[in-house]
């Protein structure tokens, strides 16, 4: 993959009018609500770590 993923909408107001911010890597600005936010990759989860299934299929 050669390009980084971009957010589709503002996490605060839901608008799609986003622009990259000059504040740094992963920073975005929303023109609708005038907020700035930053996306950050935290890392991968440990292999084998799974969420508990809350289904009622147990015997």
PDB file of N, H, CA, C and O in Angstrom:
ATOM      1  N   UNK A   1       0.842  -1.173   0.000  1.00  0.00           N
ATOM      2  CA  UNK A   1       0.000   0.000   0.000  1.00  0.00           C
ATOM      3  C   UNK A   1       0.890   1.239   0.000  1.00  0.00           C
ATOM      4  O   UNK A   1       1.817   1.348   0.802  1.00  0.00           O
ATOM      5  N   UNK A   2       0.611   2.136  -0.873  1.00  0.00           N
ATOM      6  H   UNK A   2      -0.142   2.048  -1.525  1.00  0.00           H
ATOM      7  CA  UNK A   2       1.464   3.313  -0.982  1.00  0.00           C
ATOM      8  C   UNK A   2       0.834   4.562  -0.370  1.00  0.00           C
ATOM      9  O   UNK A   2       1.541   5.532  -0.100  1.00  0.00           O
ATOM     10  N   UNK A   3      -0.460   4.557  -0.148  1.00  0.00           N
ATOM     11  H   UNK A   3      -1.035   3.769  -0.367  1.00  0.00           H
ATOM     12  CA  UNK A   3      -1.125   5.727   0.405  1.00  0.00           C
ATOM     13  C   UNK A   3      -1.663   5.416   1.797  1.00  0.00           C
ATOM     14  O   UNK A   3      -2.005   4.275   2.106  1.00  0.00           O
ATOM     15  N   UNK A   4      -1.731   6.430   2.613  1.00  0.00           N
ATOM     16  H   UNK A   4      -1.454   7.357   2.362  1.00  0.00           H
ATOM     17  CA  UNK A   4      -2.286   6.280   3.960  1.00  0.00           C
ATOM     18  C   UNK A   4      -3.803   6.432   3.913  1.00  0.00           C
ATOM     19  O   UNK A   4      -4.340   7.131   3.054  1.00  0.00           O
ATOM     20  N   UNK A   5      -4.473   5.781   4.828  1.00  0.00           N
ATOM     21  H   UNK A   5      -4.036   5.213   5.525  1.00  0.00           H
ATOM     22  CA  UNK A   5      -5.925   5.872   4.896  1.00  0.00           C
ATOM     23  C   UNK A   5      -6.330   7.232   5.450  1.00  0.00           C
ATOM     24  O   UNK A   5      -5.655   7.784   6.319  1.00  0.00           O
ATOM     25  N   UNK A   6      -7.399   7.748   4.956  1.00  0.00           N
ATOM     26  H   UNK A   6      -7.946   7.299   4.249  1.00  0.00           H
ATOM     27  CA  UNK A   6      -7.927   9.031   5.408  1.00  0.00           C
ATOM     28  C   UNK A   6      -9.284   8.803   6.066  1.00  0.00           C
ATOM     29  O   UNK A   6     -10.018   7.900   5.662  1.00  0.00           O
ATOM     30  N   UNK A   7      -9.630   9.606   7.073  1.00  0.00           N
ATOM     31  H   UNK A   7      -9.034  10.339   7.400  1.00  0.00           H
ATOM     32  CA  UNK A   7     -10.951   9.455   7.691  1.00  0.00           C
ATOM     33  C   UNK A   7     -12.046   9.872   6.712  1.00  0.00           C
ATOM     34  O   UNK A   7     -11.845  10.765   5.888  1.00  0.00           O
ATOM     35  N   UNK A   8     -13.190   9.228   6.806  1.00  0.00           N
ATOM     36  H   UNK A   8     -13.353   8.502   7.474  1.00  0.00           H
ATOM     37  CA  UNK A   8     -14.311   9.529   5.918  1.00  0.00           C
ATOM     38  C   UNK A   8     -15.201  10.632   6.474  1.00  0.00           C
ATOM     39  O   UNK A   8     -15.871  11.333   5.716  1.00  0.00           O
ATOM     40  N   UNK A   9     -15.212  10.790   7.804  1.00  0.00           N
ATOM     41  H   UNK A   9     -14.668  10.220   8.420  1.00  0.00           H
ATOM     42  CA  UNK A   9     -16.081  11.796   8.424  1.00  0.00           C
ATOM     43  C   UNK A   9     -15.476  12.254   9.745  1.00  0.00           C
ATOM     44  O   UNK A   9     -14.627  11.572  10.320  1.00  0.00           O
ATOM     45  N   UNK A  10     -15.914  13.399  10.214  1.00  0.00           N
ATOM     46  H   UNK A  10     -16.604  13.953   9.748  1.00  0.00           H
ATOM     47  CA  UNK A  10     -15.456  13.975  11.481  1.00  0.00           C
ATOM     48  C   UNK A  10     -16.014  13.143  12.633  1.00  0.00           C
ATOM     49  O   UNK A  10     -17.210  12.853  12.649  1.00  0.00           O
ATOM     50  N   UNK A  11     -15.180  12.751  13.597  1.00  0.00           N
ATOM     51  H   UNK A  11     -14.208  12.987  13.584  1.00  0.00           H
ATOM     52  CA  UNK A  11     -15.687  11.977  14.731  1.00  0.00           C
ATOM     53  C   UNK A  11     -16.546  12.798  15.687  1.00  0.00           C
ATOM     54  O   UNK A  11     -17.199  12.226  16.559  1.00  0.00           O
ATOM     55  N   UNK A  12     -16.563  14.117  15.548  1.00  0.00           N
ATOM     56  H   UNK A  12     -16.032  14.582  14.840  1.00  0.00           H
ATOM     57  CA  UNK A  12     -17.342  14.981  16.435  1.00  0.00           C
ATOM     58  C   UNK A  12     -18.712  15.336  15.852  1.00  0.00           C
ATOM     59  O   UNK A  12     -19.726  15.228  16.541  1.00  0.00           O
ATOM     60  N   UNK A  13     -18.743  15.758  14.591  1.00  0.00           N
ATOM     61  H   UNK A  13     -17.920  15.846  14.031  1.00  0.00           H
ATOM     62  CA  UNK A  13     -20.018  16.205  14.022  1.00  0.00           C
ATOM     63  C   UNK A  13     -20.522  15.315  12.881  1.00  0.00           C
ATOM     64  O   UNK A  13     -21.686  15.419  12.494  1.00  0.00           O
ATOM     65  N   UNK A  14     -19.677  14.453  12.342  1.00  0.00           N
ATOM     66  H   UNK A  14     -18.731  14.368  12.655  1.00  0.00           H
ATOM     67  CA  UNK A  14     -20.088  13.544  11.285  1.00  0.00           C
ATOM     68  C   UNK A  14     -19.988  14.121   9.879  1.00  0.00           C
ATOM     69  O   UNK A  14     -20.302  13.428   8.912  1.00  0.00           O
ATOM     70  N   UNK A  15     -19.559  15.371   9.744  1.00  0.00           N
ATOM     71  H   UNK A  15     -19.304  15.934  10.530  1.00  0.00           H
ATOM     72  CA  UNK A  15     -19.455  15.986   8.423  1.00  0.00           C
ATOM     73  C   UNK A  15     -18.277  15.392   7.651  1.00  0.00           C
ATOM     74  O   UNK A  15     -17.352  14.841   8.248  1.00  0.00           O
ATOM     75  N   UNK A  16     -18.316  15.507   6.329  1.00  0.00           N
ATOM     76  H   UNK A  16     -19.067  15.955   5.844  1.00  0.00           H
ATOM     77  CA  UNK A  16     -17.281  14.931   5.478  1.00  0.00           C
ATOM     78  C   UNK A  16     -16.311  15.963   4.912  1.00  0.00           C
ATOM     79  O   UNK A  16     -15.455  15.613   4.099  1.00  0.00           O
ATOM     80  N   UNK A  17     -16.424  17.223   5.322  1.00  0.00           N
ATOM     81  H   UNK A  17     -17.120  17.507   5.982  1.00  0.00           H
ATOM     82  CA  UNK A  17     -15.549  18.286   4.813  1.00  0.00           C
ATOM     83  C   UNK A  17     -14.264  18.346   5.641  1.00  0.00           C
ATOM     84  O   UNK A  17     -14.087  19.246   6.462  1.00  0.00           O
ATOM     85  N   UNK A  18     -13.372  17.382   5.416  1.00  0.00           N
ATOM     86  H   UNK A  18     -13.515  16.651   4.749  1.00  0.00           H
ATOM     87  CA  UNK A  18     -12.125  17.279   6.161  1.00  0.00           C
ATOM     88  C   UNK A  18     -10.936  17.649   5.288  1.00  0.00           C
ATOM     89  O   UNK A  18     -10.923  17.407   4.081  1.00  0.00           O
ATOM     90  N   UNK A  19      -9.940  18.240   5.932  1.00  0.00           N
ATOM     91  H   UNK A  19      -9.950  18.437   6.912  1.00  0.00           H
ATOM     92  CA  UNK A  19      -8.708  18.609   5.239  1.00  0.00           C
ATOM     93  C   UNK A  19      -7.528  18.249   6.117  1.00  0.00           C
ATOM     94  O   UNK A  19      -7.625  18.360   7.339  1.00  0.00           O
ATOM     95  N   UNK A  20      -6.411  17.820   5.535  1.00  0.00           N
ATOM     96  H   UNK A  20      -6.332  17.730   4.542  1.00  0.00           H
ATOM     97  CA  UNK A  20      -5.217  17.561   6.348  1.00  0.00           C
ATOM     98  C   UNK A  20      -4.772  18.839   7.058  1.00  0.00           C
ATOM     99  O   UNK A  20      -4.828  19.930   6.490  1.00  0.00           O
ATOM    100  N   UNK A  21      -4.338  18.692   8.289  1.00  0.00           N
ATOM    101  H   UNK A  21      -4.293  17.806   8.751  1.00  0.00           H
ATOM    102  CA  UNK A  21      -3.888  19.830   9.088  1.00  0.00           C
ATOM    103  C   UNK A  21      -2.376  19.969   8.973  1.00  0.00           C
ATOM    104  O   UNK A  21      -1.666  18.990   8.741  1.00  0.00           O
ATOM    105  N   UNK A  22      -1.898  21.189   9.137  1.00  0.00           N
ATOM    106  H   UNK A  22      -2.475  21.984   9.325  1.00  0.00           H
ATOM    107  CA  UNK A  22      -0.462  21.432   9.136  1.00  0.00           C
ATOM    108  C   UNK A  22       0.157  21.124  10.496  1.00  0.00           C
ATOM    109  O   UNK A  22       1.370  21.247  10.664  1.00  0.00           O
ATOM    110  N   UNK A  23      -0.665  20.724  11.473  1.00  0.00           N
ATOM    111  H   UNK A  23      -1.651  20.624  11.337  1.00  0.00           H
ATOM    112  CA  UNK A  23      -0.184  20.474  12.832  1.00  0.00           C
ATOM    113  C   UNK A  23       0.729  19.259  12.917  1.00  0.00           C
ATOM    114  O   UNK A  23       1.518  19.150  13.855  1.00  0.00           O
ATOM    115  N   UNK A  24       0.637  18.353  11.966  1.00  0.00           N
ATOM    116  H   UNK A  24      -0.005  18.442  11.203  1.00  0.00           H
ATOM    117  CA  UNK A  24       1.509  17.188  12.014  1.00  0.00           C
ATOM    118  C   UNK A  24       0.899  15.984  11.326  1.00  0.00           C
ATOM    119  O   UNK A  24      -0.191  16.050  10.757  1.00  0.00           O
ATOM    120  N   UNK A  25       1.626  14.886  11.392  1.00  0.00           N
ATOM    121  H   UNK A  25       2.511  14.833  11.854  1.00  0.00           H
ATOM    122  CA  UNK A  25       1.215  13.649  10.745  1.00  0.00           C
ATOM    123  C   UNK A  25      -0.057  13.104  11.382  1.00  0.00           C
ATOM    124  O   UNK A  25      -0.130  12.963  12.603  1.00  0.00           O
ATOM    125  N   UNK A  26      -1.042  12.803  10.574  1.00  0.00           N
ATOM    126  H   UNK A  26      -0.982  12.918   9.583  1.00  0.00           H
ATOM    127  CA  UNK A  26      -2.289  12.228  11.054  1.00  0.00           C
ATOM    128  C   UNK A  26      -3.277  13.239  11.593  1.00  0.00           C
ATOM    129  O   UNK A  26      -4.316  12.857  12.132  1.00  0.00           O
ATOM    130  N   UNK A  27      -2.977  14.527  11.460  1.00  0.00           N
ATOM    131  H   UNK A  27      -2.133  14.837  11.023  1.00  0.00           H
ATOM    132  CA  UNK A  27      -3.879  15.564  11.974  1.00  0.00           C
ATOM    133  C   UNK A  27      -4.824  16.019  10.871  1.00  0.00           C
ATOM    134  O   UNK A  27      -4.419  16.185   9.721  1.00  0.00           O
ATOM    135  N   UNK A  28      -6.088  16.220  11.234  1.00  0.00           N
ATOM    136  H   UNK A  28      -6.417  16.085  12.169  1.00  0.00           H
ATOM    137  CA  UNK A  28      -7.129  16.623  10.289  1.00  0.00           C
ATOM    138  C   UNK A  28      -7.926  17.770  10.865  1.00  0.00           C
ATOM    139  O   UNK A  28      -8.017  17.920  12.083  1.00  0.00           O
ATOM    140  N   UNK A  29      -8.509  18.586   9.991  1.00  0.00           N
ATOM    141  H   UNK A  29      -8.435  18.464   9.002  1.00  0.00           H
ATOM    142  CA  UNK A  29      -9.356  19.705  10.386  1.00  0.00           C
ATOM    143  C   UNK A  29     -10.725  19.541   9.751  1.00  0.00           C
ATOM    144  O   UNK A  29     -10.835  19.176   8.581  1.00  0.00           O
ATOM    145  N   UNK A  30     -11.769  19.814  10.527  1.00  0.00           N
ATOM    146  H   UNK A  30     -11.679  20.111  11.477  1.00  0.00           H
ATOM    147  CA  UNK A  30     -13.136  19.757  10.033  1.00  0.00           C
ATOM    148  C   UNK A  30     -13.633  21.178   9.813  1.00  0.00           C
ATOM    149  O   UNK A  30     -13.650  21.979  10.747  1.00  0.00           O
ATOM    150  N   UNK A  31     -14.036  21.496   8.597  1.00  0.00           N
ATOM    151  H   UNK A  31     -14.023  20.844   7.838  1.00  0.00           H
ATOM    152  CA  UNK A  31     -14.507  22.839   8.275  1.00  0.00           C
ATOM    153  C   UNK A  31     -15.907  23.085   8.828  1.00  0.00           C
ATOM    154  O   UNK A  31     -16.283  24.237   9.042  1.00  0.00           O
ATOM    155  N   UNK A  32     -16.683  22.036   9.063  1.00  0.00           N
ATOM    156  H   UNK A  32     -16.377  21.100   8.888  1.00  0.00           H
ATOM    157  CA  UNK A  32     -18.057  22.195   9.530  1.00  0.00           C
ATOM    158  C   UNK A  32     -18.125  22.607  11.001  1.00  0.00           C
ATOM    159  O   UNK A  32     -18.865  23.527  11.350  1.00  0.00           O
ATOM    160  N   UNK A  33     -17.360  21.932  11.870  1.00  0.00           N
ATOM    161  H   UNK A  33     -16.760  21.185  11.587  1.00  0.00           H
ATOM    162  CA  UNK A  33     -17.430  22.230  13.303  1.00  0.00           C
ATOM    163  C   UNK A  33     -16.192  22.955  13.815  1.00  0.00           C
ATOM    164  O   UNK A  33     -16.092  23.267  15.001  1.00  0.00           O
ATOM    165  N   UNK A  34     -15.249  23.220  12.912  1.00  0.00           N
ATOM    166  H   UNK A  34     -15.331  22.966  11.948  1.00  0.00           H
ATOM    167  CA  UNK A  34     -14.033  23.980  13.240  1.00  0.00           C
ATOM    168  C   UNK A  34     -13.201  23.297  14.323  1.00  0.00           C
ATOM    169  O   UNK A  34     -12.611  23.964  15.172  1.00  0.00           O
ATOM    170  N   UNK A  35     -13.157  21.963  14.289  1.00  0.00           N
ATOM    171  H   UNK A  35     -13.637  21.421  13.599  1.00  0.00           H
ATOM    172  CA  UNK A  35     -12.351  21.199  15.241  1.00  0.00           C
ATOM    173  C   UNK A  35     -11.194  20.531  14.518  1.00  0.00           C
ATOM    174  O   UNK A  35     -11.264  20.253  13.321  1.00  0.00           O
ATOM    175  N   UNK A  36     -10.141  20.283  15.260  1.00  0.00           N
ATOM    176  H   UNK A  36     -10.084  20.509  16.233  1.00  0.00           H
ATOM    177  CA  UNK A  36      -8.996  19.541  14.740  1.00  0.00           C
ATOM    178  C   UNK A  36      -8.855  18.266  15.558  1.00  0.00           C
ATOM    179  O   UNK A  36      -9.102  18.266  16.763  1.00  0.00           O
ATOM    180  N   UNK A  37      -8.460  17.189  14.909  1.00  0.00           N
ATOM    181  H   UNK A  37      -8.259  17.189  13.929  1.00  0.00           H
ATOM    182  CA  UNK A  37      -8.255  15.923  15.593  1.00  0.00           C
ATOM    183  C   UNK A  37      -7.102  15.192  14.941  1.00  0.00           C
ATOM    184  O   UNK A  37      -6.683  15.535  13.836  1.00  0.00           O
ATOM    185  N   UNK A  38      -6.591  14.185  15.625  1.00  0.00           N
ATOM    186  H   UNK A  38      -6.931  13.906  16.523  1.00  0.00           H
ATOM    187  CA  UNK A  38      -5.443  13.446  15.127  1.00  0.00           C
ATOM    188  C   UNK A  38      -5.728  11.951  15.184  1.00  0.00           C
ATOM    189  O   UNK A  38      -6.293  11.451  16.157  1.00  0.00           O
ATOM    190  N   UNK A  39      -5.334  11.253  14.142  1.00  0.00           N
ATOM    191  H   UNK A  39      -4.876  11.659  13.351  1.00  0.00           H
ATOM    192  CA  UNK A  39      -5.444   9.801  14.081  1.00  0.00           C
ATOM    193  C   UNK A  39      -4.090   9.203  14.423  1.00  0.00           C
ATOM    194  O   UNK A  39      -3.055   9.713  13.996  1.00  0.00           O
ATOM    195  N   UNK A  40      -4.097   8.128  15.187  1.00  0.00           N
ATOM    196  H   UNK A  40      -4.938   7.713  15.534  1.00  0.00           H
ATOM    197  CA  UNK A  40      -2.837   7.519  15.594  1.00  0.00           C
ATOM    198  C   UNK A  40      -2.994   6.003  15.619  1.00  0.00           C
ATOM    199  O   UNK A  40      -3.938   5.477  16.208  1.00  0.00           O
ATOM    200  N   UNK A  41      -2.071   5.316  14.981  1.00  0.00           N
ATOM    201  H   UNK A  41      -1.304   5.743  14.503  1.00  0.00           H
ATOM    202  CA  UNK A  41      -2.045   3.858  15.004  1.00  0.00           C
ATOM    203  C   UNK A  41      -1.353   3.423  16.289  1.00  0.00           C
ATOM    204  O   UNK A  41      -0.217   3.823  16.544  1.00  0.00           O
ATOM    205  N   UNK A  42      -2.015   2.618  17.092  1.00  0.00           N
ATOM    206  H   UNK A  42      -2.937   2.293  16.885  1.00  0.00           H
ATOM    207  CA  UNK A  42      -1.458   2.203  18.367  1.00  0.00           C
ATOM    208  C   UNK A  42      -0.654   0.917  18.285  1.00  0.00           C
ATOM    209  O   UNK A  42       0.275   0.727  19.069  1.00  0.00           O
ATOM    210  N   UNK A  43      -0.985   0.038  17.362  1.00  0.00           N
ATOM    211  H   UNK A  43      -1.740   0.193  16.725  1.00  0.00           H
ATOM    212  CA  UNK A  43      -0.258  -1.218  17.231  1.00  0.00           C
ATOM    213  C   UNK A  43      -1.203  -2.368  16.953  1.00  0.00           C
ATOM    214  O   UNK A  43      -2.415  -2.186  16.831  1.00  0.00           O
ATOM    215  N   UNK A  44      -0.636  -3.538  16.855  1.00  0.00           N
ATOM    216  H   UNK A  44       0.348  -3.686  16.954  1.00  0.00           H
ATOM    217  CA  UNK A  44      -1.419  -4.742  16.597  1.00  0.00           C
ATOM    218  C   UNK A  44      -1.747  -5.436  17.906  1.00  0.00           C
ATOM    219  O   UNK A  44      -0.968  -5.384  18.858  1.00  0.00           O
ATOM    220  N   UNK A  45      -2.890  -6.080  17.952  1.00  0.00           N
ATOM    221  H   UNK A  45      -3.522  -6.123  17.178  1.00  0.00           H
ATOM    222  CA  UNK A  45      -3.258  -6.870  19.120  1.00  0.00           C
ATOM    223  C   UNK A  45      -2.454  -8.162  19.134  1.00  0.00           C
ATOM    224  O   UNK A  45      -2.020  -8.644  18.088  1.00  0.00           O
ATOM    225  N   UNK A  46      -2.263  -8.711  20.302  1.00  0.00           N
ATOM    226  H   UNK A  46      -2.615  -8.320  21.152  1.00  0.00           H
ATOM    227  CA  UNK A  46      -1.521  -9.959  20.429  1.00  0.00           C
ATOM    228  C   UNK A  46      -2.256 -11.069  19.692  1.00  0.00           C
ATOM    229  O   UNK A  46      -3.485 -11.123  19.705  1.00  0.00           O
ATOM    230  N   UNK A  47      -1.503 -11.948  19.054  1.00  0.00           N
ATOM    231  H   UNK A  47      -0.504 -11.903  19.043  1.00  0.00           H
ATOM    232  CA  UNK A  47      -2.107 -13.056  18.321  1.00  0.00           C
ATOM    233  C   UNK A  47      -2.843 -13.962  19.298  1.00  0.00           C
ATOM    234  O   UNK A  47      -2.323 -14.285  20.366  1.00  0.00           O
ATOM    235  N   UNK A  48      -4.028 -14.364  18.938  1.00  0.00           N
ATOM    236  H   UNK A  48      -4.450 -14.101  18.070  1.00  0.00           H
ATOM    237  CA  UNK A  48      -4.826 -15.234  19.778  1.00  0.00           C
ATOM    238  C   UNK A  48      -5.767 -14.488  20.694  1.00  0.00           C
ATOM    239  O   UNK A  48      -6.659 -15.100  21.282  1.00  0.00           O
ATOM    240  N   UNK A  49      -5.599 -13.193  20.832  1.00  0.00           N
ATOM    241  H   UNK A  49      -4.874 -12.696  20.354  1.00  0.00           H
ATOM    242  CA  UNK A  49      -6.490 -12.406  21.668  1.00  0.00           C
ATOM    243  C   UNK A  49      -7.793 -12.199  20.926  1.00  0.00           C
ATOM    244  O   UNK A  49      -7.803 -11.594  19.855  1.00  0.00           O
ATOM    245  N   UNK A  50      -8.888 -12.687  21.472  1.00  0.00           N
ATOM    246  H   UNK A  50      -8.880 -13.179  22.343  1.00  0.00           H
ATOM    247  CA  UNK A  50     -10.188 -12.585  20.826  1.00  0.00           C
ATOM    248  C   UNK A  50     -11.212 -12.117  21.836  1.00  0.00           C
ATOM    249  O   UNK A  50     -11.081 -12.356  23.037  1.00  0.00           O
ATOM    250  N   UNK A  51     -12.224 -11.453  21.339  1.00  0.00           N
ATOM    251  H   UNK A  51     -12.331 -11.258  20.364  1.00  0.00           H
ATOM    252  CA  UNK A  51     -13.316 -11.019  22.204  1.00  0.00           C
ATOM    253  C   UNK A  51     -14.167 -12.222  22.580  1.00  0.00           C
ATOM    254  O   UNK A  51     -14.338 -13.151  21.792  1.00  0.00           O
ATOM    255  N   UNK A  52     -14.689 -12.189  23.776  1.00  0.00           N
ATOM    256  H   UNK A  52     -14.550 -11.434  24.416  1.00  0.00           H
ATOM    257  CA  UNK A  52     -15.569 -13.270  24.223  1.00  0.00           C
ATOM    258  C   UNK A  52     -16.883 -13.192  23.450  1.00  0.00           C
ATOM    259  O   UNK A  52     -17.457 -12.116  23.285  1.00  0.00           O
ATOM    260  N   UNK A  53     -17.342 -14.328  22.987  1.00  0.00           N
ATOM    261  H   UNK A  53     -16.876 -15.203  23.121  1.00  0.00           H
ATOM    262  CA  UNK A  53     -18.613 -14.389  22.259  1.00  0.00           C
ATOM    263  C   UNK A  53     -19.747 -14.328  23.260  1.00  0.00           C
ATOM    264  O   UNK A  53     -19.803 -15.124  24.198  1.00  0.00           O
ATOM    265  N   UNK A  54     -20.640 -13.392  23.063  1.00  0.00           N
ATOM    266  H   UNK A  54     -20.594 -12.745  22.302  1.00  0.00           H
ATOM    267  CA  UNK A  54     -21.768 -13.231  23.993  1.00  0.00           C
ATOM    268  C   UNK A  54     -23.011 -13.977  23.519  1.00  0.00           C
ATOM    269  O   UNK A  54     -24.109 -13.744  24.023  1.00  0.00           O
ATOM    270  N   UNK A  55     -22.836 -14.867  22.559  1.00  0.00           N
ATOM    271  H   UNK A  55     -21.943 -15.056  22.150  1.00  0.00           H
ATOM    272  CA  UNK A  55     -23.981 -15.616  22.033  1.00  0.00           C
ATOM    273  C   UNK A  55     -24.493 -16.633  23.046  1.00  0.00           C
ATOM    274  O   UNK A  55     -23.767 -17.023  23.961  1.00  0.00           O
ATOM    275  N   UNK A  56     -25.714 -17.052  22.888  1.00  0.00           N
ATOM    276  H   UNK A  56     -26.304 -16.735  22.145  1.00  0.00           H
ATOM    277  CA  UNK A  56     -26.335 -17.987  23.815  1.00  0.00           C
ATOM    278  C   UNK A  56     -26.305 -19.409  23.323  1.00  0.00           C
ATOM    279  O   UNK A  56     -27.224 -20.170  23.626  1.00  0.00           O
ATOM    280  N   UNK A  57     -25.283 -19.810  22.569  1.00  0.00           N
ATOM    281  H   UNK A  57     -24.537 -19.191  22.323  1.00  0.00           H
ATOM    282  CA  UNK A  57     -25.225 -21.143  21.980  1.00  0.00           C
ATOM    283  C   UNK A  57     -24.542 -22.179  22.866  1.00  0.00           C
ATOM    284  O   UNK A  57     -24.295 -23.299  22.420  1.00  0.00           O
ATOM    285  N   UNK A  58     -24.231 -21.824  24.119  1.00  0.00           N
ATOM    286  H   UNK A  58     -24.432 -20.914  24.481  1.00  0.00           H
ATOM    287  CA  UNK A  58     -23.543 -22.768  24.987  1.00  0.00           C
ATOM    288  C   UNK A  58     -24.512 -23.820  25.517  1.00  0.00           C
ATOM    289  O   UNK A  58     -25.707 -23.559  25.661  1.00  0.00           O
ATOM    290  N   UNK A  59     -23.988 -25.014  25.805  1.00  0.00           N
ATOM    291  H   UNK A  59     -23.017 -25.226  25.689  1.00  0.00           H
ATOM    292  CA  UNK A  59     -24.819 -26.105  26.322  1.00  0.00           C
ATOM    293  C   UNK A  59     -24.577 -26.259  27.794  1.00  0.00           C
ATOM    294  O   UNK A  59     -25.178 -27.125  28.431  1.00  0.00           O
TER     295      UNK A  59
END
